[in-house]
C-alpha cells in the first residue's frame, strides 16, 4: 500500500553538499556545523502492507514528523520515491495530490485542528463537504462515525465544550469520514492525560480490527508503539536504526540506542511462552500431569496461572503436541532487567 525508497529531506540552501557529506558518513551535527543545512530524513526506505499498522518512533528531533509530512507532501522531499495506493506521490500534480488527500489518505495530528465555529457533526463531515457530498448524506455518515468513536449525543455541541480526549475522537472520526485507504497519525495522543491516552489507543485498536486500514503512526512512546504496531521502525538522526516486530526489537535490539528504548518495555505484554520455555528435550519429568499453555500466549496472560502452582507449565505447539516447558525461573529470567540478567548468567565466582 505504501512504498518508500531512498527518501531524503534536507533543510537549507546547501542541500547538495549536505547530501554528499551524509552519504560519506558525516554526522548530522558535522553537516549542520559546516553547511548550515539540517539532514532531517536520511535515505529512508520501507514498505507498508495493506491493513498493517506501521509505527515510527524516536526521540524529539529524530525526523519522524518530518518523514510523515514528506509522505503526504505537506513538506516537499529533497529526493526519493514515494508510492501510496499505487500513485507516484512525487510526480503528482497539485490536482492529483489534492485528489489523493481527499479520497485515499487522511491525517490525524497532535493538535486537533477542529473548526471552533462548527459543531461536532459538521467538523466530522467537513471532508465530505469538500467532496461535494449532499448535506443529508454527509450528516448521516458523520453521525454514524460519531457513534463509532463513542460520542453519541455530542453531535450538535461545539469543540470547546468537549474535553481533549473527546476532541481527539472528533479528529479521528473526521479522518475516517472520507473512508480512506491510508491514515497517517502524527503523535495524536501525546497531549492527552495518561488514562485518556490509553482509552484512545484502545479505541484505535478496536477500530483497526473492524476496518483494517493501512496506518502509519508516529510516536515517541515505546509502550504506545508496542500496543499498536504490527511493525516498528526506530528512528535516530533522520534514519531508520531498526525495523521489526515488537518481539524482534525487544529480544534483539540492533544497538545501544534501541536497547535503551526496550529496557523498561512491558515485556510481559510482548513476549510469549515460546520465548520463555525450555525445549522438551531438556525436561526429565512427566509432562502429562502439567497444565498446558499455547506457544504464542503472551506472558501476561499465563503468569497468574503459573504462579498458582509450583509446577511448570507444558507449552503446546501449533499441532497440540508438547514442545517445551516454562517454569517460574524461566519467566523471571526473561523479565529481569538487563544488568540483573547478566549477573545471574555469570559464573558464581564472578557475580557481584
C-alpha positions, -999 to +999 in steps of 0.1 A: +000+000+000+029+023+007+064+021-008+092+045+001+127+043-014+157+064-008+138+093+008+158+124+018+147+157+033+174+183+038+166+218+051+188+246+040+205+261+009+235+237+008+214+206+004+236+191-024+268+194-002+249+181+028+237+151+008+273+143-002+286+146+033+259+125+047+264+098+021+301+098+030+293+092+066+294+127+082+272+131+113+242+154+113+260+177+137+291+179+115+270+187+084+250+214+102+281+230+115+299+231+081+270+238+058+241+252+079+219+225+064+199+201+085+195+165+073+161+157+087+154+125+068+183+104+055+179+077+029+148+061+044+133+031+026+104+009+038+070-006+027+037-009+045+013-038+036-025-033+032-041-033+067-007-030+085-001-007+114+035+006+109+048+027+139+077+051+135+092+061+169+122+081+181+132+109+203+123+145+196+143+158+166+148+123+152+129+132+120+098+112+124+073+140+120+092+154+090+091+119+075+053+116+077+048+151+063+071+142+034+049+111+027+018+133+023+039+160+006+030+186+032+067+191+030+085+186-003+111+158-001+146+166-013+148+134-032+135+098-032+104+079-043+070+076-026+041+054-038+008+054-020-021+033-032-002+029-065+002+067-070+036+082-076+033+109-049+064+128-060+051+131-096+016+141-087+003+175-099-014+198-074-047+185-085-036+149-083-022+154-048-054+171-037-074+141-051-052+116-032-057+135+000-095+138-005-102+102-014-074+078-003-055+095+025-063+111+059-042+126+087-047+130+124-024+154+142-014+160+178-032+194+177-068+186+168-073+214+143-111+214+147-131+243+135-143+261+166-173+277+149-186+243+136-205+217+155-190+183+161-211+168+133-201+195+108-164+190+118-166+153+111-184+159+078-160+185+066-141+162+042-173+150+027-185+186+023-153+194+003-161+164-019-195+178-027-215+151-009-251+163-002-257+177+032-282+149+043-258+122+032-227+136+049-246+142+081-258+106+081-222+094+076-209+118+103-235+107+128-226+071+122-189+078+129-196+099+159-213+068+174-184+047+163-159+067+183-181+068+213-195+104+211-233+097+208-252+127+220-224+152+213-231+158+176-245+193+180-220+206+205-190+227+196-154+216+202-148+240+231-175+221+250-155+189+248-125+175+267-092+170+250-098+132+246-133+139+231-119+164+207-093+139+195-121+114+189-138+140+167-105+143+148-104+106+144-140+105+132-133+133+107-103+113+093-124+082+089-154+100+073-139+100+038-133+062+041-096+065+034-073+036+025-044+050+044-043+070+076-013+090+090-011+097+127+014+123+139+017+118+177-021+122+180-024+112+217+007+127+232-011+158+246-037+137+264-037+126+300-024+090+305-058+074+311-074+092+282-045+083+261-049+046+268-086+049+261-078+064+227-053+036+220-079+011+228-104+029+205-079+029+176-071-008+181-108-017+181-114+004+150-084-011+132-097-046+140-130-037+124-119-015+095-084-029+086-070+004+072-033+009+065-018+031+093+014+049+097+016+061+133+043+085+147+051+084+185+079+089+209+064+065+234+077+029+231+049+015+252+024+030+228+044+016+199+043-019+214+005-017+219-004-005+184+022-018+160+024-047+136+060-035+129+081-007+145+108+015+129+132+031+154+144+065+140+176+084+150+191+115+134+169+111+103+175+074+095+160+041+105+181+022+130+160-009+132+127-021+117+109-052+130+081-066+151+078-057+187+092-091+197+122-087+173+131-053+187+126-062+224+146-095+221+172-084+197+179-047+197+202-035+169+223-013+191+226+005+224+202+033+213+174+007+206+183-012+237+177+020+258+141+021+245+135-015+253+150-015+288+117-005+305+094-021+279+065-041+293+079-074+281+051-094+296+028-079+271+050-088+241+070-119+248+053-153+246+057-188+261+077-197+231+104-172+242+104-183+278+102-221+275+129-247+277+127-274+249+110-306+259+143-325+254+158-308+284+129-318+307+131-351+325+098-350+343+063-362+333+046-336+311+014-355+311+004-341+345+012-305+337-013-278+327-008-266+292-004-232+275-001-224+238+033-214+225+021-179+213+003-170+246+018-138+259+034-139+294+009-115+309-019-140+301-004-171+317+018-157+346-012-158+371-018-195+361+019-202+366+020-186+400-009-207+412+012-239+411+047-249+420+049-269+388+060-256+354+035-253+325+037-275+294+039-255+262+019-268+233+029-263+197+006-254+168-003-291+164-011-295+201+020-316+209+041-305+238+073-288+226+086-274+259+080-264+295+081-229+311+089-225+348+089-197+373+126-193+369+124-191+331+099-163+333+118-144+360+150-146+339+133-134+308+117-104+326+147-095+347+164-061+340+194-065+317+220-059+344+204-084+367+200-110+339+237-106+330+247-110+367+227-142+371+241-156+339+277-151+351+297-178+369+292-177+407+328-166+414+324-135+392+290-124+404+289-091+424 
